[in-house]
Amino acid sequence: MTLREQVQADTTTAMRSGDAFTRDVLRMATNALYNAEKAQRRALTEDEALAVLAREVKTRRESVAAYRAARREDLAAKEEAEIAVLQRYLPAPLTEAELQAMVDEAIAATGAASARDLGRVMGWLSPRTRGRADGRHVSELVAQALARADLAAHDEATGGSVDPGVKA
């Protein structure tokens, strides 16, 4: 059963059980999938459908932050409940340790040595983390790891001193 078929089946189940909230969230998800298909003029692949649902979750997370900043806890709670419904269809999020291991693997696989290689590392890593980790967080981890590698290479080249004219 495809992701779209699963969402449709769960919408029907929610309708029959009288769960209006879940029904409405799944209808919004179905509409987002439909709009993406119309924009591309073809049926979505499973990965594309996952990306659409991940984008819906991301939008709601941004709304939660905005509502909390405006001290609208009632609306933030509603958005969080919608996130919980949508996350049933997304793969399990990566843990921090799994994410760090993937960042290390990506740096090794791409041969990245400095912060200038961030785009190459993210190009390798993005398809593997899509829908399972926040892209901004992944980018921060990659930037930190590359900065550490750059600093280690600098220390090795200068003998560990900060000032290139001073030997340790």
N, C-alpha and C positions, 0 to 999 in steps of 0.2 A: 504494500500500500504506500503510495507516495505521500509526501508531507501534506500536500494540498488536499488529497483525499482524506487523510487523517483529520485535518482541521475541519473539513466538511462533515465528516462522520461525528466528530465531537460536538459540532454545532447542533446537529440534529439531536444528539443525546441530551444536550443542555436544554434544548427547546422542549423535548418530551418530559424532562424532569422538572421543568419550571424554573430552572436556574437562569434568570434573566441576565445577571451580571456576566457570567461566563459566555452566554450566548452572544451578548453584545460585543464583548472583547474579541471573540472568535470571528464575528461578522466583520469587525474592523480589520482583523488580520486577513480574512478572505478578500476584502476589498483592496488591501495593500498588495496582495499577491496578484489579483486581477489587474490592477493598475500597472504593475511592473510588467506583466505579460503584454498588456496593450502597448506600453511604451516600447517594448522590444519586438512586438509583432510576431511573437512565437511563444510556445510554452516554455516555462522556466525549468531549468535543470534543478535537481535536488539542492545542489550547492547554492544556486541563485535564490531558491526559495528560502533556504536557511539564512542567507544574507539579508533578505527582505525582513524576515522575522527578527533577526538580530538588530537591524536598523530600527524596527518598531520598539524593541526593548530599550535601545540606546536613547531614542527620542523620549521615552517615558522616564528614563533615569535623569535626563536633563530637566524634564518638567518637575520631577521630585525636588531637585536642587533649587529650582526657581521658586517653587511653592514654599519650600522651607525658608528660603531667604525672605519671602514675603509673609512669613508666619501664617501660612495656610496649611496647617497640619492635616485638616480634613481632606483637602485635595491631594496632598502628598500621599496620604494613606491609600486613597483610591488608585492613584497611579502605581503604587507599590503592589497593590492587589492585582492590577492588570499585568504587571511584570511577572508576577507569580504564575498567572495563567499562561502567558506566552512562553515562559521558560520551560514548560513541559515539552515543548517541541524543539528546543535547542539542545545541542550536546552539553554534557557536563562541563562546567567551567574548569579551567586549569588551576591547579594550586600554585602558590608562589614558587615552591621548589621545582615543580614540573616546568613552569615558565622559565625559571633561571636555567634549568638544564637545556631547554630548547634554545635559549639565547646563546649559551655556550656552544651548543652544537652548530648553530647558524654561523657564528663567528668562525669556528673551525672550518666549516664546509665552504664558506665564501673566501676564506683567507684574509679576512678583514684585519687591518693592523692599526687603523687610526679612525678618528671621528669622521673623516671624509668618506669612509666606507659605510656610513649609516644607511644610506639608500639601498646599497647592494644587500646588506644584511636584512633590512626590512622587506625587501623584495622576496627574499628566500623565506622569511619567517611569516609574513602576513597570510599567505594561503593556509598555512598550517595552524594558525591561531584564530582565524576568522570565526566569529561566533562563540569562541571559548575564552577570549580575553579581550580587554579593552585595548584598542590599538595605541592609544596615547600612553598607557601604562607600559606596554611592550616597548614602545619607542624610547621611553625613559630608561628602561632597564638596559636596552641595547646601547644607548648613549653613555650610561654609567660604565658598562662593561668595556666599551671602546675607550673611554677616558682612562680607565685603569690600565688597559693594555698600552695606551699611548704613553702614560706616565711611567709605566714599567720599562718601556723601550727607551724613554728619555733618561731614566735613572741609569740604565745599563750603558747607554752611550756616553753619559757624563760622569760615570763612576759614582753615582748616587748623590751628587751635589745639585743644588738648585741653580747656582750661578755657574754657567759653563766655563768661566775663567778660573774657578776655584776647584781644586781637586780635593776629594775627601781624605 
